[in-house]
Amino acid sequence: MKIGFIGLGIMGKPMSKNLLKSGYDLLVMNKSQHAVAEVVAAGAKTAATPKEVAEQTDVIITMLPNSPQVKEVVLGKGGVMEGAKKGAVVIDMSSIAPLVSREISRKLAEKGIEMLDAPVSGGEPKAIDGTLSVMVGGKKAVFDQCYPIMKAMAGSVVLTGEVGAGNITKLANQVIVALNIAAMSEALVLASKAGVEPELVYQAIRGGLAGSTVLDAKAPLVMDRKFNPGFRIDLHIKDLSNALETSHEIGVPLPLTAAVMEMMRALKVDGLGAADHGSLVQYYEKLAKAEVKR
């Protein structure tokens, strides 16, 4: 089976390399030719347009920044839909608005092209080691057909419903992650300002009810003042924007999400949009005039 992969950014590049390691024949495309050259050096071939990628492959994976880019690449002029054969499958692994996923799926279906929306969680480290969590929406038969492909990039691949359900699940994931980081930041700044070592607080609470994967992933980095991006503030703002937009459309208030969104936007104004989302601690540090460090 020949696979197309469009979008070789922070996440897409290591994901594509893991497909190559699993023995898949891969055709890639990306705006940055430096990223293309790196993946081609690992064994992939390249194409100039999404249409060309689709013409030569059975499954086309997209890993792009947001809804407008996915619509352009899949439905636009010279896009995937123009080149894909009947029976081909588009797996959109981007994190986009669920209603956009459903719109794209409907248009692809008119040409007999299947679609899965399959956003991922885990950030760059898990993209590199192939242990991402993939949340999938689509038909069970198409999911079963493409499961081995997605599993080559992931530790967990779960079907959560029809097309759009994958991105609904990802939005829920991003809400929980954002609120966890905010809670951790608030608590550790409190401890630091009160003169208690944040490392000792972390060690004391991580095995109890307050412990979480987010706490274990982010607290050590915060205390070491490491804010290079595993997942950028800018990208989390994008995901929370999609969550709030979706919540408004279906009538679900998200007051805590809205509050954390404003904190992240304040950090972006301070020039931290490209920093890791663990930088949320710096919002609290600025207010409290305290610093969380070992």
Secondary structure, DSSP 4 states (H G I P E B T S, - for coil): -EEEEE--STTHHHHHHHHHHTT-EEEEE-S-HHHHHHHHHTT-EE-SSHHHHHHT-SEEEE--SSHHHHHHHHHSTT-HHHHPPTT-EEEE-S---HHHHHHHHHHHHTTT-EEEE--EESHHHHHHHT-EEEEEES-HHHHHHHHHHHHTTEEEEEEEESTTHHHHHHHHHHHHHHHHHHHHHHHHHHHHHTT--HHHHHHHHTTSTT--HHHHHHHHHHHTT--S-SSBHHHHHHHHHHHHHHHHHHT---HHHHHHHHHHHHHHHTT-TTSBGGGHHHHHHHHHT-----
